[in-house]
């Protein structure tokens, strides 16, 4: 009879344990994947709502304090479309629900190289198509805001966020960053609600040119384009300014915002 603590038995037990653990981990991943996807969608909805200010307007609290049912209720205000960034046109019949920006960025057929940009966001590529969201009160076709995904380099990595623009297509409603690697207490202050609140009502353009600005120090409160700089975080501040100007320029959403402004103006005037 072979010894129970022999090398062969030890190897056999280790192999069985590896197989059992691998099966358990794989099964858990498969079983939990739908829940993970639901949580990812919920997190995305919270961040879009944060940029729009809808949660504060309707409930007086940030999206993080809302229940799932309240988030779903407010999400009924949000609809999404795919936009061709080069033409600024909405892609009719585009599958906005399944769009994934990371996948688009990693596909050379679905993205373009960023070369010699006027406003440098420190990234090598951007998608050819982006998913934008429209804010409309349920039962109404009137667009109140558009929400634009934005990204660009900070100090330690890429800042990913949403920029909400009011119906004139040039006044900022809000901005939020849902993923970044900035230093807590310094560049990480991009998450500070007090700092983010300064953006509401600021203008994206000065005579048609991107003009949103993050000052090195305190901003003049009467300045229609600028907010306070992030103390001790000059590079992060520059990164936020660059991404706002890039994405509002003709390299980003500029053509789309002009198209939307003209469309809404025609609808309002009936011309």
Secondary structure, 3 states (H helix, E strand, C coil): CCCCCCHHHHHHHHHHHHHHHHHHHHHHHHHHHHHHHHHHHHHHHHHHHHHHCHHHHHHCCCHHHCCHHHHHHHHCCEEEEEEECCCCEECCCCCCCCCCHHHHHCCCCCEEECCCCCCCCCCCEEECEEEEEEECCCCCCCCCEEEEEEEEECCCCEEEEEEEEECCCCEEEEEEEEECCCCCCCHHHHHCHHHHHCCCCCECEECCEECCEECCCCCCCCCCCEECCCCCCHHHHHHHHHHHHHHHCCCCCHHHHHHHHHHHHHHHHCC
